[in-house]
Amino acid sequence: MTEDPLERIEREERERKEKKGPRTIMTVLAIVAGVLALVLGYLLYQRNTLVKELEVEKADLAQQMVQLQSDFSNLSSDYETINHQLDTSREQVAMLIDKLSRTEATNRAKIRQYEKELGTLRAIMKGYIVQIDSLNTLNKRLTADAAAARREAAESRRVSEELTQQVENLSEQVNAGKVLKARAIALNAHYNNDKVGDRHSRVRYMVANLTLLENNIADKGPVRIYARVKDPEGVLLLNGESVEFTVNGLTLQATASREVDYEGQEVDMSIYINDTGEFVKGIYTLEVYSDKSLLGRAECLLR
């Protein structure tokens, strides 16, 4: 039976459409799959890049920790307390390095936490350095002060063993901060016309001059100052007004003395040495005392 041409055309068109539908779907699916593959590839690339960056960041952090560990190892002091603290900090650094090694680079929260802990340990180490430097500086200063004190003590012993003994005995009994001190101690010879001179044949009297220094914590009120003058032979000059006084349990005789009203401020004063007989050539020595200490010495040469 012959097929009608119109029916044949319609049948072929239907068959063509039926075949075209599945091909179109496959084409679309293929395109979608390709796009997804590209997206997935890009995401994998981005992830790998990020992982590498995090690995580099972790490696850098580990290097910083190792450097800090080395810095702590090289840090030491002469003080037991600080050394104990350093040991504790070294243990903390070692534990931090161990924790970092067991942590994945992708665990950013932990990595940030370790960075903060590293910063804290760095600050602690800087504090140790400042503390150790300060203590070393203080120790050097104290050592220098001690050496200076020893030199001063040695010089005092060379001046006079007797004076050293008196100073040592005095220092054991009195508060050093309250002891009166003096400056500008001098012994001058005077002629009849009150002129200062050094001709022994013309000298008629001597004057011991000094200045009591300011001391706000010293006892206020009347203070008696004693002058002991010895001739070139070491004999103490005496007159009818000579008095005895006691310093640290030691009784001494003074050539002359004078009482002044001391209120903690500087006081200039003079003690006259007269009526002691004729003066001879040589060096006269002066020792000035308060009732608690030796204030100082001076000399006067007569020709």
PyMOL commands that set and color helices and strands:
alter all, ss='L'
color gray80, all
select helices_A, chain A and resi 5-74+80-101+108-159+161-171+176-178
alter helices_A, ss='H'
color red, helices_A
select strands_A, chain A and resi 182-190+205-212+221-230+243-247+250-254+256-262+267-273+282-289+294-302
alter strands_A, ss='S'
color yellow, strands_A
deselect
rebuild
show_as cartoon
